Amino acid sequence: MTKTEIADVLTEIGTLLELRAENPFKVRAYTAGARAIEGLENEEFEKLVSEGSLRSVKGIGEALSSKIGELHATGRLEFLDKLKASIEPGLVEMLRIPGLGPKKIIALRRDLAVTSVAELEKACKDGRVAVLDGFGEKTQEKILTGIRNREAYSRRHLWWQAMQVAEPIVAGLRALPQVGQAEIAGSLRRGLETIGDLDFIVAADETAPVADWFAGRPGVQEVTAKGGTKASVRFDGGLQADLRVVPAHQFAFALHHFTGSKDHNVQMRQRALDQGMSLSEWGLVKSAGEGTAREKAERKEGMPAADEKAIFRLLGLAYIPPELREGMGEIEAAERGEIPRLVELADLRGVFHNHTTASDGSNTLREMTAAAEALGWEYLGIADHSKSSRQANGLTEERLLGQLKEIEALNASRKFKTRVLAGTECDILPDGSLDFEDSLLARLDYVVVSVHSAFSQDEDVMTSRIIRALEHPRTTMLGHLSGRLLLEREAYRVDAGKVIDAAIANDVVIELNANPLRLDMDWRHWRRALGRGLKCSINPDAHNTEDLQLVRAGVNSARKGWLTRDDVVNTRPLKAIEGWLGKKRVRR
């Protein structure tokens, strides 16, 4: 196991021990141990483990050192297995309901004998939760909402997770000797932030070997259908995958059809009809019209299309990338030849919103910089949390000044080609003021402002709160506008239109947070804001080195919002970024 993975296990143990109402000192020992090893460089950690010297690190005693060594060597921990077995599974499941932490779950178990989500739901509906000390009507309703959302969420999957399942499958399909072409289709190919199931389209003459291979994939829990040209399976996590095998001459048409969306397909079929043709998953044919039976038959022969570009061309349209196929004006734009060159992953030259072990990240400043350099980025912005984010170990003024000196020293050392930019993710306080004084913010290269508290404010208050922060002269960009966590937490109430107007008026960039749980600001808002001068920054909100690669999900969402390279500030090279940030600092 890696250092980051071990820290996550130690944090999980702390949570489970708290759920068991263990001694608070014992709970804190594990969370402190997680923080201690997160603060080590990877090389230093590996050296200490190999030498058996972890006990030299403050916060790590003999027992913890032994457990870390076991995790590092085997990837498992017998203590954790026994701990999990000692707790009712329903209590652990309750941790996934927003607003329910170990302390509240313990109270529910003690006072109401609740040990499962089903029992909790009944207790809420009976009004028994509201009367408990520390709960109340609002908490009870929030729990019920969380349970309802959880049921709905269980039917969908994050794009990032689904893509990790799909890519090895499509690579395996392409490697089969019977397969000529294979592609991912459906909402995954269109890049929706969450998807219901997976779709694969394959061109092959022999169908049985392809279906057999597909049904035998690791992780397949159930084969729900198999035969002819189709197969359907369900994976362990509940994700369903459908396979369709077609002849080579139908491949482009099937791929287009099963990529969708429904609205896009309806509009494309209507366009074909208007031009005397019929479009379907099987092909594009001219209408029979008048004439002899032989003449009608000849006219109904399919029009060949080697790929999707040919289909659009046959209908008098420019090629429409899959991400834009939502029936939201893309066909009209293609008819006018106005489909933009969408931003691509290779366009990014750096990112701004990232965390280190100074706050709640799992890797040090140097490790994050080395990882950014390995990705070929010219710059890396560090924006650790501000002091009010206590749950995220937010930096005090003194600690932020210390980090600023550390960044300056690292840049001066020229150890890395990647330039580190000094920033902060500064909390927007409930009244809209910022968490640090102007004099401190003025010393930074940039300032990301974000909401991390008081999510229950009504729409007008939340909107005014965010706009006040955007009007602050030191604000550079707004982080995760809506606060949503996809499939986990609903967005807080905010008028996105008014926030966008305020960002444009105050020359503030709005972030497209690339964390697959966020993808915030939503692509639909970007689509509506297009052409009004709003600028985007695609940021991974990375909390470890691996998270830097989440920008792929952000680029994917930006493409759905019709964003081009010119719309995204972090496609600019370092010199342009330094000039842009310098002008903003002088102007303000």
C-alpha positions as CSV (number, residue, x, y, z in Angstrom):
1,M,0.0,0.0,0.0
2,T,1.1,3.6,-0.7
3,K,1.5,6.2,2.0
4,T,-1.8,7.9,0.9
5,E,-3.8,4.6,1.0
6,I,-2.4,3.8,4.5
7,A,-3.4,7.2,5.7
8,D,-6.9,6.6,4.4
9,V,-7.1,3.3,6.3
10,L,-6.0,4.9,9.5
11,T,-8.7,7.6,9.1
12,E,-11.3,4.9,8.5
13,I,-10.2,3.0,11.6
14,G,-10.6,6.2,13.6
15,T,-14.1,6.7,12.3
16,L,-15.1,3.1,13.1
17,L,-13.6,3.3,16.6
18,E,-15.7,6.4,17.2
19,L,-18.7,4.5,15.9
20,R,-18.0,1.9,18.6
21,A,-17.8,4.7,21.2
22,E,-14.1,3.8,22.0
23,N,-11.9,6.0,24.1
24,P,-11.5,9.4,22.4
25,F,-7.7,9.2,22.9
26,K,-7.6,6.0,21.0
27,V,-9.7,7.5,18.1
28,R,-7.4,10.5,18.0
29,A,-4.3,8.3,17.9
30,Y,-5.4,6.9,14.5
31,T,-6.4,10.3,13.0
32,A,-3.2,11.8,14.3
33,G,-1.2,8.9,12.8
34,A,-2.8,9.5,9.5
35,R,-1.9,13.2,9.5
36,A,1.7,12.3,10.6
37,I,2.4,10.0,7.7
38,E,0.7,12.4,5.3
39,G,3.2,15.0,6.3
40,L,6.1,12.8,5.2
41,E,7.7,12.9,1.8
42,N,7.1,9.6,-0.1
43,E,10.8,8.8,-0.1
44,E,11.1,9.6,3.6
45,F,8.1,7.4,4.4
46,E,9.5,4.4,2.4
47,K,12.9,4.8,4.1
48,L,11.4,4.9,7.6
49,V,9.2,1.8,6.9
50,S,12.1,-0.2,5.4
51,E,14.3,0.7,8.4
52,G,11.6,0.0,10.9
53,S,12.0,3.6,12.2
54,L,8.4,4.9,12.0
55,R,8.3,5.3,15.8
56,S,10.7,8.2,15.4
57,V,7.8,10.2,13.8
58,K,5.8,12.2,16.4
59,G,2.4,10.7,16.8
60,I,3.3,7.2,15.8
61,G,3.8,4.6,18.6
62,E,4.8,1.0,18.5
63,A,1.3,-0.4,17.9
64,L,0.6,2.1,15.1
65,S,4.0,1.5,13.6
66,S,3.3,-2.3,13.5
67,K,-0.1,-1.8,11.8
68,I,1.4,0.6,9.2
69,G,4.1,-1.9,8.4
70,E,1.5,-4.7,8.0
71,L,-0.5,-2.5,5.6
72,H,2.5,-1.5,3.7
73,A,3.7,-5.1,3.3
74,T,0.4,-7.0,2.7
75,G,-2.2,-4.4,1.7
76,R,-4.4,-5.8,4.5
77,L,-4.8,-5.4,8.2
78,E,-6.3,-8.1,10.4
79,F,-7.2,-5.5,13.1
80,L,-9.4,-3.6,10.5
81,D,-11.1,-6.8,9.3
82,K,-12.0,-7.7,12.9
83,L,-13.1,-4.1,13.7
84,K,-15.5,-4.1,10.7
85,A,-16.9,-7.4,11.7
86,S,-17.7,-6.1,15.2
87,I,-19.9,-3.3,14.0
88,E,-23.5,-3.8,12.6
89,P,-23.2,-3.2,8.8
90,G,-26.2,-0.9,9.0
91,L,-24.4,1.5,11.2
92,V,-21.5,1.8,8.8
93,E,-24.1,2.3,6.0
94,M,-25.6,5.2,7.9
95,L,-22.3,7.1,7.7
96,R,-23.1,7.7,4.0
97,I,-26.2,9.8,4.9
98,P,-25.4,13.5,4.9
99,G,-25.5,15.0,8.4
100,L,-25.0,11.7,10.2
101,G,-21.6,11.3,11.9
102,P,-20.5,8.7,14.5
103,K,-21.8,10.6,17.5
104,K,-25.4,10.9,16.1
105,I,-25.4,7.3,15.0
106,I,-24.4,6.2,18.4
107,A,-27.2,8.2,19.9
108,L,-29.7,6.6,17.5
109,R,-28.4,3.2,18.3
110,R,-28.5,3.8,22.1
111,D,-31.9,5.7,22.4
112,L,-33.9,4.2,19.6
113,A,-32.2,0.8,18.9
114,V,-31.8,1.8,15.3
115,T,-29.3,-0.4,13.5
116,S,-30.2,-0.1,9.8
117,V,-31.2,2.6,7.3
118,A,-34.6,1.1,7.0
119,E,-35.1,1.3,10.8
120,L,-33.8,4.9,10.7
121,E,-36.3,5.9,8.0
122,K,-39.2,4.4,10.0
123,A,-38.0,6.2,13.2
124,C,-37.9,9.5,11.2
125,K,-41.4,9.1,9.7
126,D,-42.7,8.2,13.2
127,G,-41.2,11.5,14.5
128,R,-39.1,9.7,17.1
129,V,-35.8,11.2,15.8
130,A,-36.9,14.8,16.1
131,V,-37.5,14.5,19.9
132,L,-34.0,13.2,20.7
133,D,-31.5,15.6,22.2
134,G,-29.3,17.2,19.6
135,F,-31.6,16.4,16.6
136,G,-34.8,18.3,16.1
137,E,-37.3,18.6,13.2
138,K,-34.8,20.0,10.7
139,T,-32.3,17.3,11.3
140,Q,-35.0,14.6,11.0
141,E,-36.1,16.0,7.7
142,K,-32.5,16.3,6.5
143,I,-32.0,12.6,7.3
144,L,-35.2,11.6,5.4
145,T,-34.0,13.7,2.4
146,G,-30.6,12.0,2.6
147,I,-32.2,8.6,2.6
148,R,-34.4,9.4,-0.4
149,N,-31.5,10.8,-2.3
150,R,-29.4,7.8,-1.4
151,E,-32.0,5.5,-3.0
152,A,-32.1,7.6,-6.2
153,Y,-28.3,7.9,-6.3
154,S,-27.8,4.1,-6.1
155,R,-29.2,3.8,-9.5
156,R,-26.5,6.0,-11.1
157,H,-22.7,6.1,-11.2
158,L,-20.1,8.8,-11.5
159,W,-18.7,9.3,-15.0
160,W,-15.1,8.8,-13.7
161,Q,-15.9,5.5,-12.0
162,A,-17.9,4.2,-15.0
163,M,-15.1,5.2,-17.4
164,Q,-12.6,3.2,-15.3
165,V,-14.8,0.1,-15.7
166,A,-15.5,0.8,-19.4
167,E,-12.0,1.5,-20.8
168,P,-10.4,-1.9,-20.1
169,I,-13.5,-3.5,-21.6
170,V,-13.4,-1.6,-24.8
171,A,-9.6,-2.2,-25.0
172,G,-10.2,-5.9,-24.6
173,L,-12.9,-6.0,-27.2
174,R,-10.6,-4.3,-29.7
175,A,-8.0,-6.9,-29.1
176,L,-10.3,-9.8,-30.0
177,P,-9.5,-11.3,-33.4
178,Q,-13.2,-11.3,-34.5
179,V,-13.6,-7.5,-33.8
180,G,-13.0,-4.9,-36.4
181,Q,-14.1,-1.9,-34.4
182,A,-15.3,-1.3,-30.8
183,E,-16.4,1.9,-29.1
184,I,-18.1,3.1,-25.9
185,A,-21.5,4.6,-26.5
186,G,-24.3,6.0,-24.5
187,S,-24.3,8.8,-21.9
188,L,-20.7,7.8,-20.9
189,R,-19.5,8.8,-24.4
190,R,-21.5,12.0,-24.2
191,G,-19.7,12.8,-20.9
192,L,-22.7,13.2,-18.6
193,E,-21.6,13.7,-15.0
194,T,-23.5,10.6,-13.9
195,I,-24.5,7.6,-16.0
196,G,-27.1,4.8,-15.6
197,D,-25.4,2.0,-17.5
198,L,-22.6,1.3,-20.0
199,D,-23.1,0.7,-23.8
200,F,-20.6,-0.9,-26.1
201,I,-20.9,-1.1,-29.9
202,V,-18.8,-3.7,-31.8
203,A,-18.3,-4.5,-35.5
204,A,-17.8,-8.2,-35.9
205,D,-19.0,-11.0,-38.2
206,E,-18.7,-13.7,-35.5
207,T,-20.9,-12.7,-32.6
208,A,-20.7,-15.7,-30.2
209,P,-17.0,-15.4,-29.2
210,V,-17.4,-11.7,-28.6
211,A,-20.5,-12.2,-26.4
212,D,-18.8,-15.0,-24.5
213,W,-15.7,-12.8,-23.8
214,F,-17.9,-9.9,-22.6
215,A,-20.0,-12.1,-20.3
216,G,-16.8,-13.6,-18.7
217,R,-15.3,-10.3,-17.6
218,P,-13.9,-10.1,-14.0
219,G,-16.4,-8.5,-11.6
220,V,-19.5,-9.7,-13.6
221,Q,-22.0,-10.6,-10.9
222,E,-24.8,-11.6,-13.2
223,V,-25.4,-12.2,-16.9
224,T,-28.8,-10.8,-17.5
225,A,-29.1,-11.6,-21.2
226,K,-26.9,-13.3,-23.9
227,G,-27.7,-14.4,-27.4
228,G,-27.7,-13.4,-31.0
229,T,-26.1,-9.9,-31.3
230,K,-26.6,-8.7,-27.8
231,A,-25.4,-9.3,-24.2
232,S,-26.1,-7.6,-20.9
233,V,-24.2,-8.1,-17.6
234,R,-24.3,-6.5,-14.1
235,F,-21.1,-5.8,-12.2
236,D,-20.5,-6.2,-8.5
237,G,-21.1,-2.5,-7.9
238,G,-24.5,-2.6,-9.6
239,L,-23.4,-1.1,-12.9
240,Q,-25.1,-2.7,-15.9
241,A,-23.3,-3.0,-19.3
242,D,-24.9,-3.7,-22.6
243,L,-23.1,-5.0,-25.7
244,R,-24.4,-4.8,-29.3
245,V,-22.6,-6.5,-32.2
246,V,-23.3,-5.3,-35.7
247,P,-21.9,-5.8,-39.2
248,A,-19.1,-3.4,-40.2
249,H,-21.3,-1.4,-42.6
250,Q,-23.8,-0.6,-39.8
251,F,-21.2,0.3,-37.2
252,A,-21.2,4.1,-37.6
253,F,-25.0,4.3,-37.6
254,A,-25.3,2.1,-34.5
255,L,-22.6,4.1,-32.7
256,H,-24.4,7.4,-33.5
257,H,-27.8,6.0,-32.5
258,F,-26.7,4.5,-29.2
259,T,-24.6,7.5,-28.3
260,G,-27.8,9.6,-28.2
261,S,-29.2,11.6,-26.6
262,K,-32.9,11.0,-27.2
263,D,-33.5,14.6,-28.2
264,H,-30.5,14.7,-30.5
265,N,-31.6,11.5,-32.2
266,V,-35.1,12.7,-32.7
267,Q,-33.9,16.0,-34.3
268,M,-31.4,14.1,-36.5
269,R,-34.2,11.7,-37.7
270,Q,-36.5,14.6,-38.5
271,R,-33.7,16.3,-40.5
272,A,-33.3,13.1,-42.5
273,L,-37.0,13.0,-43.1
274,D,-37.0,16.6,-44.3
275,Q,-34.4,15.7,-46.8
276,G,-36.3,12.6,-48.1
277,M,-34.3,10.1,-46.1
278,S,-34.7,7.8,-43.1
279,L,-32.1,7.5,-40.4
280,S,-31.9,4.7,-37.8
281,E,-29.4,2.5,-36.0
282,W,-29.3,0.3,-39.2
283,G,-28.4,3.0,-41.7
284,L,-29.5,6.0,-43.7
285,V,-31.7,5.3,-46.7
286,K,-33.5,7.4,-49.3
287,S,-37.3,7.3,-49.1
288,A,-39.0,5.0,-51.6
289,G,-41.0,7.7,-53.3
290,E,-42.8,7.0,-56.6
291,G,-41.9,4.5,-59.4
292,T,-41.8,0.8,-60.0
293,A,-41.1,-1.7,-57.2
294,R,-37.5,-2.2,-58.6
295,E,-36.9,1.6,-58.6
296,K,-38.2,1.9,-55.0
297,A,-36.0,-1.0,-53.9
298,E,-32.9,0.5,-55.5
299,R,-33.6,3.9,-53.8
300,K,-34.0,2.2,-50.4
301,E,-30.5,0.8,-50.5
302,G,-28.5,2.2,-47.6
303,M,-26.1,5.1,-48.1
304,P,-22.6,4.1,-46.9
305,A,-20.9,5.8,-44.1
306,A,-17.4,4.8,-43.0
307,D,-17.7,6.8,-39.8
308,E,-19.9,9.3,-37.9
309,K,-18.4,12.2,-39.8
310,A,-19.8,10.8,-43.0
311,I,-23.3,10.5,-41.5
312,F,-23.3,14.2,-40.5
313,R,-21.9,15.1,-43.9
314,L,-24.6,13.2,-45.7
315,L,-27.1,15.3,-43.8
316,G,-25.4,18.6,-44.7
317,L,-23.9,19.1,-41.2
318,A,-20.5,19.7,-39.7
319,Y,-19.3,17.0,-37.4
320,I,-20.9,17.2,-33.9
321,P,-18.7,15.9,-31.1
322,P,-20.4,13.4,-28.8
323,E,-20.3,15.7,-25.8
324,L,-22.6,18.2,-27.6
325,R,-25.3,15.8,-28.7
326,E,-28.0,16.9,-26.2
327,G,-30.5,18.4,-28.5
328,M,-29.5,21.9,-27.3
329,G,-28.9,23.7,-30.6
330,E,-26.0,21.7,-31.8
331,I,-27.7,20.7,-35.1
332,E,-28.5,24.3,-36.0
333,A,-24.9,25.3,-35.1
334,A,-23.6,22.4,-37.3
335,E,-25.8,23.5,-40.2
336,R,-24.2,27.0,-39.9
337,G,-20.7,25.5,-39.6
338,E,-20.4,27.0,-36.1
339,I,-19.3,24.0,-34.1
340,P,-16.3,25.3,-32.0
341,R,-13.0,23.6,-31.5
342,L,-13.6,22.4,-28.0
343,V,-10.9,22.5,-25.3
344,E,-8.7,19.4,-25.0
345,L,-6.7,17.9,-22.2
346,A,-3.5,18.7,-24.0
347,D,-4.4,22.4,-23.9
348,L,-4.0,22.7,-20.2
349,R,-0.7,24.3,-19.1
350,G,-1.3,24.2,-15.3
351,V,-3.9,24.4,-12.6
352,F,-4.7,26.5,-9.5
353,H,-6.8,24.8,-6.9
354,N,-4.8,22.1,-5.1
355,H,-4.0,21.1,-1.5
356,T,-1.0,19.8,0.4
357,T,-0.4,18.3,3.8
358,A,-0.4,21.8,5.1
359,S,-4.2,21.5,5.2
360,D,-6.1,18.3,4.2
361,G,-4.0,17.0,1.4
362,S,-2.1,13.8,1.5
363,N,1.1,14.9,-0.3
364,T,3.7,17.5,0.5
365,L,4.4,20.6,-1.6
366,R,7.4,19.0,-3.2
367,E,5.6,15.8,-4.1
368,M,2.7,17.8,-5.6
369,T,5.2,19.9,-7.6
370,A,7.0,16.8,-8.9
371,A,3.7,15.2,-10.0
372,A,2.8,18.4,-11.8
373,E,6.1,18.4,-13.6
374,A,5.7,14.8,-14.6
375,L,2.4,15.9,-16.3
376,G,4.3,18.5,-18.2
377,W,2.6,21.5,-16.6
378,E,4.3,24.8,-16.5
379,Y,2.7,25.9,-13.3
380,L,1.0,24.5,-10.2
381,G,-1.2,26.6,-7.9
382,I,-1.3,25.7,-4.2
383,A,-4.5,26.8,-2.5
384,D,-4.7,25.2,0.9
385,H,-7.7,25.9,3.1
386,S,-8.0,29.0,5.3
387,K,-8.3,29.1,9.1
388,S,-12.1,28.8,9.4
389,S,-12.0,25.3,7.7
390,R,-11.0,23.7,10.9
391,Q,-12.2,20.3,9.8
392,A,-9.7,20.6,6.9
393,N,-6.8,21.8,9.1
394,G,-7.1,25.2,7.6
395,L,-4.0,27.5,7.7
396,T,-3.7,30.3,10.2
397,E,-2.2,33.6,9.0
398,E,1.2,32.5,10.4
399,R,1.1,29.1,8.7
400,L,0.1,30.7,5.4
401,L,3.0,33.1,5.6
402,G,5.3,30.2,6.3
403,Q,4.0,28.3,3.3
404,L,4.5,31.4,1.1
405,K,8.2,31.4,2.2
406,E,8.4,27.7,1.4
407,I,7.0,28.2,-2.1
408,E,9.4,31.1,-2.7
409,A,12.4,29.0,-1.6
410,L,11.3,26.1,-3.8
411,N,10.9,28.3,-6.8
412,A,14.3,29.9,-6.1
413,S,16.0,26.5,-5.9
414,R,15.0,25.7,-9.5
415,K,14.7,22.1,-8.4
416,F,11.6,21.8,-10.6
417,K,10.7,23.2,-14.0
418,T,7.2,23.7,-12.9
419,R,6.6,27.1,-11.3
420,V,4.6,27.0,-8.0
421,L,2.0,29.8,-7.6
422,A,1.0,30.8,-4.1
423,G,-2.7,31.0,-3.4
424,T,-5.3,30.1,-0.8
425,E,-8.8,28.6,-0.9
426,C,-10.2,31.3,1.3
427,D,-13.5,30.6,3.0
428,I,-16.5,32.8,2.2
429,L,-17.8,33.4,5.7
430,P,-21.6,33.4,6.3
431,D,-21.9,37.1,5.8
432,G,-19.9,37.2,2.6
433,S,-16.6,38.5,4.1
434,L,-13.4,36.6,3.5
435,D,-11.4,34.6,6.0
436,F,-8.2,36.5,5.7
437,E,-7.4,40.2,5.9
438,D,-6.6,42.2,2.7
439,S,-3.0,42.8,3.6
440,L,-2.3,39.0,3.7
441,L,-4.3,38.2,0.5
442,A,-2.4,41.0,-1.3
443,R,0.9,39.0,-0.8
444,L,-0.5,35.9,-2.7
445,D,-0.4,35.3,-6.4
446,Y,-4.2,34.6,-6.5
447,V,-7.2,33.9,-4.2
448,V,-9.8,31.2,-4.7
449,V,-13.0,31.9,-2.6
450,S,-15.3,29.1,-1.7
451,V,-18.3,28.3,0.6
452,H,-17.6,25.6,3.1
453,S,-20.2,26.4,5.8
454,A,-23.8,27.5,6.5
455,F,-25.1,25.5,3.5
456,S,-28.7,25.9,4.7
457,Q,-29.0,29.6,4.0
458,D,-31.9,30.5,1.7
459,E,-31.2,31.3,-1.9
460,D,-31.2,35.1,-1.6
461,V,-28.9,35.1,1.4
462,M,-26.5,32.6,-0.2
463,T,-26.5,34.4,-3.5
464,S,-25.8,37.8,-1.8
465,R,-23.1,36.2,0.3
466,I,-21.2,34.8,-2.8
467,I,-21.6,38.0,-4.7
468,R,-20.1,40.1,-1.9
469,A,-17.1,37.8,-2.0
470,L,-16.8,38.2,-5.7
471,E,-16.8,42.0,-5.3
472,H,-13.8,41.8,-2.9
473,P,-10.8,43.3,-4.7
474,R,-8.5,40.4,-4.0
475,T,-10.8,37.6,-5.3
476,T,-9.4,35.9,-8.4
477,M,-11.7,33.0,-8.8
478,L,-14.8,31.3,-7.3
479,G,-14.5,27.7,-6.3
480,H,-17.2,25.0,-6.7
481,L,-20.1,27.4,-7.1
482,S,-23.0,25.1,-5.9
483,G,-21.3,23.0,-3.3
484,R,-22.8,19.9,-4.7
485,L,-21.4,16.4,-4.2
486,L,-22.8,14.3,-7.0
487,L,-24.7,11.2,-5.8
488,E,-24.0,12.3,-2.2
489,R,-25.1,15.9,-1.4
490,E,-27.5,18.3,-3.2
491,A,-26.3,21.7,-4.1
492,Y,-27.1,24.6,-1.7
493,R,-29.7,27.1,-2.9
494,V,-28.1,29.8,-5.0
495,D,-29.0,31.8,-8.1
496,A,-26.3,30.8,-10.5
497,G,-27.3,33.4,-13.1
498,K,-26.8,36.3,-10.7
499,V,-23.5,34.8,-9.5
500,I,-22.3,34.5,-13.2
501,D,-23.4,38.2,-13.8
502,A,-21.4,39.3,-10.8
503,A,-18.3,37.3,-11.8
504,I,-18.3,38.9,-15.3
505,A,-18.9,42.4,-13.8
506,N,-16.0,41.9,-11.4
507,D,-13.6,40.1,-13.7
508,V,-13.6,37.0,-11.6
509,V,-13.0,33.6,-13.0
510,I,-15.4,30.8,-12.1
511,E,-13.9,27.4,-11.5
512,L,-14.9,24.2,-13.2
513,N,-14.0,21.9,-10.3
514,A,-12.8,18.7,-11.9
515,N,-13.3,16.4,-8.9
516,P,-15.8,13.8,-10.3
517,L,-18.0,14.3,-7.3
518,R,-18.3,18.0,-8.0
519,L,-17.9,19.0,-11.7
520,D,-19.0,22.4,-10.5
521,M,-19.9,24.8,-12.1
522,D,-22.3,22.6,-14.0
523,W,-21.8,22.3,-17.8
524,R,-25.4,23.6,-18.4
525,H,-24.5,26.9,-16.8
526,W,-21.4,27.2,-18.9
527,R,-23.4,26.6,-22.0
528,R,-25.8,29.4,-21.1
529,A,-22.9,31.8,-20.1
530,L,-21.1,31.1,-23.4
531,G,-20.1,34.3,-25.3
532,R,-20.7,36.7,-22.4
533,G,-17.0,37.0,-21.4
534,L,-17.0,34.6,-18.4
535,K,-13.7,32.8,-18.0
536,C,-13.2,29.3,-16.7
537,S,-10.4,27.6,-14.8
538,I,-10.4,23.8,-14.9
539,N,-9.0,22.8,-11.5
540,P,-8.6,19.3,-10.0
541,D,-9.1,20.3,-6.4
542,A,-6.3,17.8,-5.9
543,H,-5.7,16.4,-2.4
544,N,-3.0,14.0,-3.5
545,T,-0.7,13.6,-6.5
546,E,-3.0,11.1,-8.2
547,D,-5.9,13.7,-8.1
548,L,-4.1,16.0,-10.5
549,Q,-5.2,13.7,-13.3
550,L,-8.8,14.4,-12.4
551,V,-8.5,17.4,-14.8
552,R,-9.6,14.9,-17.5
553,A,-13.1,14.8,-16.0
554,G,-13.1,18.6,-15.9
555,V,-12.1,18.9,-19.5
556,N,-14.8,16.4,-20.4
557,S,-17.4,18.6,-18.6
558,A,-16.0,21.8,-20.2
559,R,-16.5,20.3,-23.6
560,K,-20.1,19.6,-22.8
561,G,-20.4,23.3,-21.9
562,W,-19.1,24.2,-25.4
563,L,-15.9,25.7,-23.9
564,T,-12.9,26.4,-26.2
565,R,-9.3,26.9,-25.3
566,D,-9.8,30.6,-25.3
567,D,-12.5,30.3,-22.6
568,V,-10.2,28.5,-20.2
569,V,-7.5,30.6,-18.4
570,N,-5.2,27.8,-17.5
571,T,-4.6,26.9,-21.2
572,R,-2.4,30.0,-21.2
573,P,1.4,29.6,-20.8
574,L,3.2,30.6,-17.6
575,K,4.4,34.0,-18.9
576,A,0.8,35.0,-19.9
577,I,-0.5,33.7,-16.5
578,E,2.1,35.7,-14.6
579,G,1.2,38.8,-16.6
580,W,-2.5,38.3,-16.1
581,L,-2.2,37.7,-12.3
582,G,0.2,40.7,-12.1
583,K,-2.3,43.0,-13.8
584,K,-5.1,41.9,-11.5
585,R,-3.0,42.5,-8.4
586,V,-1.9,46.0,-9.6
587,R,-5.5,46.9,-10.7
588,R,-6.9,45.9,-7.3
